[in-house]
Amino acid sequence: MTIYQQADLHFGLPLPWNKTQDMTKEEISQAPVTSTVITIQTEPVMPDYIVWSTFSTIFMNFCCLGFIAYVYSVKSRDRKMVGDKTGAQAHASTAKCLNISALVFSVLTAVIFIII
């Protein structure tokens, strides 16, 4: 009795390798072969910058640029859900520009307040 057979008896659970050891070569070759094919469609991920816009709205809302960026981010996400990739990309690009503007103006304002 091998160690694996003892473990099988000890725990009372069938082990997968014991079944193939007990089968003859003819039984193994006659077993039906099953295969599964998974097709993965890769779509390019289009960012909507919603997290960055939320951060800009809460912490760096210079002249409401963060809030406007948030609105465009939500529009971009809505367009993406509908399937309008061109509209989603246009709104995402606008949100990105507004987020960059809010960041630059907020950093400049902070630097000016620190200097003065």
Number of C-alpha atoms within 10 A of each C-alpha: 5 7 8 12 12 11 13 14 12 9 9 9 9 12 14 8 9 12 9 12 10 9 10 9 10 8 11 12 9 8 8 8 7 5 6 5 5 6 6 6 6 6 6 6 6 13 15 27 22 21 11 17 29 19 16 25 20 10 13 21 21 18 11 14 23 27 23 20 31 27 17 25 27 20 20 29 24 16 20 19 11 11 11 13 15 12 17 25 18 16 24 27 19 18 29 22 14 22 27 18 16 26 19 14 17 18 14 12 13 12 11 10 9 8 7 6
